[in-house]
Each structure stands twice: as C-alpha cells, then as structure tokens.
Amino acid sequence: MKPSDSEVNLKILYEDNHLLALIKPHGLLTQPTDQCADSLETRAKQMIKERDQKPGNVFLHPIHRLDRIVGGIVLFAKTSKALSRLQAAMRSGAIDRIYHARVTTPPKKKEGRLIDTLEHAHQRAKVSPNGKRSELIYRHLKENLLEIELITGRYHQIRAQLAHHGMPIIGDTKYGGPKATHAALTHVKMRFDHPVESRKVVLELERELR
C-alpha cells in the first residue's frame, strides 16, 4: 500500500499493535489546543486513519508530552490497555527518559543530581518553597552537551532547573538562553516494559537526529 501524505511527513521510530513512537520536530505541539489544531497527535491520527482505512475516530493517546520547543521521542498508546498500564508505569517512575541538552555554561562537576521545588505559574516554572519536588540527574558528555535523566516529570522541569543552576539551554529564551533556530533540548531515549508483552522496549534516536 502506498504511504499517505501524512505518513510521509511523520518519522516513525517504533510501532506495534499497542504502541506508536514518533519523532516530534522542535516547534510542533504534542497535542492540539484551542488555539492550534496542528500537532503530532493530530498528524498521527490522520496518518493511521488513512493508512489503515479506519472508519470513525482513531484511538491514540500520548503517554507523555514534550513542550512545543522540545524535539524527540513521543510515545503513544494505540489501545486502552496499553494506555492505562503505561500511565501507571509513568506515575511509578518505571519508565526511563533520557534527554540531551546543549547549555550556555557546562557544569563544574562531571555529573550530579539536581533537586529543587518547582512551582507552575503563568506558563512557566520557578523554584519556590511552595513548589513540588523536582529531581533529575545530569552527566556532562562533552563541551556544552549534557545528558539528562528525569526522575520526576514536572512542568518545564529540565528547562527551569538547568536555568536555575546557571546552565540555561541554548535557544530557550523563556529561561534565559540565547536565541537559536530552536531550543537545544531533545528527548533521545526511553526504556520501559511493554504494557502487554513480556519484554523490555528500548527506543533511541540515531546520533544524527540528536
């Protein structure tokens, strides 16, 4: 079967009967909003509807969301069973999520753990005594490139925490980073147990896409 136009415009990293993993471009919403209908979810539903000739609505829900300025892996559930089990795994911290970030100033230590309390207010996150515990692990790979492992998943967490600790992300002007074509933050790897089958799933971007 010839691929549809919507399928051609999507980069599929992994797919089976229960899961779909796509590579989200920087600048595209994960899900539609009242102000903008175009999103990775919208495009993916249209692709599945056309490719598989599905009548009616397509069941497809993201397990997590990336900020508009962030690129990389987004995992969707194609069945309700996969959705409920993966949501539970996300809440319990059983899904590993790894990001790459290019920052203005590299850290003094080769690796470390950042723990702050972040508050979500006025479409940004800030460190506040009234905030929620936010934790990540960073590793300095080379020059200004960091590998980030999320322990918690707060609103704008990586962006806000790195900026608070003097390492704003290049292109993330909201949190003090210098202007660039896009924010240098990409979700590059996920590890989790398959929600239906007894096996581990590892999703990873190729080097040139990071």
Helices and strands as residue ranges (DSSP letters): H 5-8, E 12-15, E 19-24, H 40-51, E 61-62, E 71-77, H 80-92, E 96-102, E 111-121, E 124-127, E 132-142, E 145-150, H 157-164, G 173-175, E 185-193, E 200-204, G 207-209
